[in-house]
Amino acid sequence: MQKHFYSLTLILMFFVCNGCSNENRPDGLPPLFPVTLTILLDDQPIDSALVILYTEDKAIANWTIGSVTDADGKAIIVTHGQFRGAPAGKFKVCVSKRELPRSSMGSDMPSIVGPQIQPTAGMPQVIEHVDPIFGKPESSPLEIEVSPQRKMMVVTLNVHKPK
């Protein structure tokens, strides 16, 4: 099962970190506008947190929009894994950071676990760094609105640890 964690992490990192060029722009990709989110965990920057934007707008709901935070808590949002920015619209912002305990992994296993992975019998308990309320669009209180009138959107959002 640990191989699944490794594979999913590699796939996620490929899509999030696969450059930011506008070459090979897919058909139907809407205009994108620069968005940088700073995510704070109890008022401190959180690194390696997964940030995903969800919308109910059917015209853009099929595009994956998100990023991973750096050491300063900054997430430069990309769409479709490589195109910098987000389409105009209202979004729920979901934030998660999960890790496997170091003692349960081999030395070549990454520790970050995607938000969709749930532990099963026989697997080590996943460490939740961010309250799970922020990880689902139906429960996250975080929202932003991307507007074409803004040249650059920079927003700071605060999340908290699990209770």
KOLVOBA-86669 format. One record per residue (C-alpha): residue in three letters; x, y, z. Coordinates in Angstrom, 3 decimals. Layout:
BEGIN
R  type         x         y         z
R   ALA         X         Y         Z
...
***
This chain:
BEGIN
R  type         x         y         z
R   MET     0.000     0.000     0.000
R   GLN     2.954     2.328     0.611
R   LYS     3.694     2.180    -3.117
R   HIS     0.251     3.726    -3.718
R   PHE     1.171     6.679    -1.462
R   TYR     4.425     7.092    -3.373
R   SER     2.723     6.887    -6.784
R   LEU    -0.053     9.311    -5.895
R   THR     2.436    11.785    -4.449
R   LEU     4.564    11.630    -7.609
R   ILE     1.515    12.152    -9.829
R   LEU     0.367    15.118    -7.729
R   MET     3.819    16.703    -7.779
R   PHE     4.057    16.220   -11.571
R   PHE     0.804    18.083   -12.169
R   VAL     1.512    20.854    -9.674
R   CYS     5.167    21.374   -10.613
R   ASN     5.073    20.755   -14.359
R   GLY     6.185    24.228   -15.368
R   CYS     4.082    27.297   -16.006
R   SER     4.281    27.787   -19.742
R   ASN     1.379    28.638   -22.021
R   GLU     2.573    26.242   -24.707
R   ASN     0.071    23.594   -25.764
R   ARG    -2.797    25.427   -24.109
R   PRO    -5.744    23.008   -24.181
R   ASP    -8.931    23.849   -26.047
R   GLY   -11.517    25.467   -23.829
R   LEU    -9.097    26.657   -21.159
R   PRO   -10.592    29.944   -19.956
R   PRO    -8.528    33.114   -19.484
R   LEU    -6.427    32.863   -16.322
R   PHE    -5.573    35.550   -13.789
R   PRO    -2.583    35.506   -11.398
R   VAL    -3.434    34.294    -7.892
R   THR    -1.046    33.863    -4.975
R   LEU    -2.407    32.535    -1.697
R   THR    -0.481    32.570     1.555
R   ILE    -1.692    29.872     3.903
R   LEU    -1.073    30.268     7.620
R   LEU    -1.532    27.477    10.159
R   ASP    -2.451    29.153    13.437
R   ASP    -0.858    32.407    12.177
R   GLN     2.381    30.706    11.026
R   PRO     3.284    29.827     7.393
R   ILE     2.720    26.169     6.555
R   ASP     4.906    24.463     3.973
R   SER     3.974    21.547     1.714
R   ALA     0.220    22.039     2.179
R   LEU    -1.999    21.108    -0.732
R   VAL    -4.275    23.968    -1.856
R   ILE    -7.166    23.204    -4.216
R   LEU    -9.798    25.634    -5.538
R   TYR   -13.316    24.329    -6.179
R   THR   -16.166    26.054    -7.969
R   GLU   -19.801    25.311    -8.718
R   ASP   -19.495    27.099   -12.068
R   LYS   -19.956    24.266   -14.562
R   ALA   -18.025    26.176   -17.242
R   ILE   -14.788    25.901   -15.235
R   ALA   -15.466    23.066   -12.770
R   ASN   -13.641    20.487   -14.926
R   TRP   -10.284    22.278   -14.642
R   THR    -7.962    21.307   -11.791
R   ILE    -6.888    24.469    -9.978
R   GLY    -4.405    24.539    -7.119
R   SER    -0.841    24.385    -5.878
R   VAL     1.398    23.377    -2.970
R   THR     2.679    25.889    -0.433
R   ASP     6.362    26.724    -0.103
R   ALA     8.310    27.361     3.135
R   ASP     6.706    30.833     3.388
R   GLY     3.192    29.393     3.045
R   LYS     2.844    30.819    -0.485
R   ALA     0.970    28.898    -3.150
R   ILE     1.156    30.237    -6.705
R   ILE    -2.052    28.899    -8.201
R   VAL    -1.931    26.983   -11.477
R   THR    -4.693    25.529   -13.620
R   HIS    -4.495    22.150   -15.357
R   GLY    -1.198    21.483   -13.582
R   GLN     0.890    23.941   -15.564
R   PHE    -0.843    27.177   -16.533
R   ARG    -0.227    29.972   -14.048
R   GLY    -3.384    31.564   -12.654
R   ALA    -7.036    30.728   -12.113
R   PRO   -10.164    31.468   -14.145
R   ALA   -12.465    34.270   -13.019
R   GLY   -15.109    33.125   -10.556
R   LYS   -15.978    32.282    -6.968
R   PHE   -14.050    29.439    -5.349
R   LYS   -14.018    27.429    -2.160
R   VAL   -10.417    27.039    -1.030
R   CYS    -9.451    23.660     0.410
R   VAL    -6.221    23.168     2.335
R   SER    -4.761    19.929     3.638
R   LYS    -1.471    18.559     4.831
R   ARG    -1.162    14.925     5.817
R   GLU     1.873    12.844     6.606
R   LEU     2.675     9.294     7.467
R   PRO     4.682     8.891    10.648
R   ARG     8.394     8.698     9.750
R   SER     8.793     5.360    11.543
R   SER     6.253     3.722     9.215
R   MET     8.011     4.633     5.964
R   GLY    11.096     3.462     4.194
R   SER    13.816     6.071     3.682
R   ASP    12.849     6.503     0.018
R   MET     9.178     7.183     0.742
R   PRO     7.885    10.759     0.683
R   SER     5.970    11.749     3.795
R   ILE     3.263    13.933     2.259
R   VAL    -0.061    12.241     1.554
R   GLY    -2.772    13.615    -0.734
R   PRO    -6.170    14.603     0.633
R   GLN    -8.065    11.738    -0.949
R   ILE    -6.066     8.949     0.728
R   GLN    -7.664     7.392     3.792
R   PRO    -5.925     4.896     6.088
R   THR    -7.222     1.336     6.024
R   ALA    -6.762    -1.598     8.387
R   GLY    -3.117    -2.425     8.882
R   MET    -1.903     0.972     7.653
R   PRO    -0.305     3.511     9.978
R   GLN    -2.461     6.412    11.137
R   VAL    -2.042     9.495     8.939
R   ILE    -1.003    12.667    10.765
R   GLU    -3.382    15.548    10.000
R   HIS    -1.640    18.933    10.279
R   VAL    -4.683    20.964     9.189
R   ASP    -8.189    20.527    10.563
R   PRO   -10.057    18.316     8.031
R   ILE   -12.857    20.901     7.857
R   PHE   -10.566    22.873     5.496
R   GLY    -9.986    19.872     3.212
R   LYS   -13.474    19.544     1.702
R   PRO   -15.359    22.108    -0.383
R   GLU   -18.611    21.385     1.440
R   SER   -17.106    22.277     4.843
R   SER   -14.273    24.717     4.145
R   PRO   -15.127    28.266     5.238
R   LEU   -12.391    29.666     2.980
R   GLU   -13.552    31.467    -0.161
R   ILE   -12.022    33.747    -2.774
R   GLU   -13.309    35.470    -5.869
R   VAL   -10.979    35.817    -8.847
R   SER   -11.824    38.879   -10.903
R   PRO   -10.537    39.925   -14.339
R   GLN   -10.433    43.518   -13.038
R   ARG    -7.580    42.678   -10.650
R   LYS    -4.152    42.439   -12.247
R   MET    -2.831    40.265    -9.411
R   MET    -4.674    38.610    -6.555
R   VAL    -2.728    38.115    -3.333
R   VAL    -4.678    36.742    -0.363
R   THR    -3.679    35.416     3.058
R   LEU    -5.864    32.693     4.579
R   ASN    -5.583    31.232     8.063
R   VAL    -6.356    27.612     8.942
R   HIS    -5.973    25.789    12.237
R   LYS    -4.815    22.434    13.538
R   PRO    -7.285    19.614    14.190
R   LYS    -9.172    19.955    17.452
***
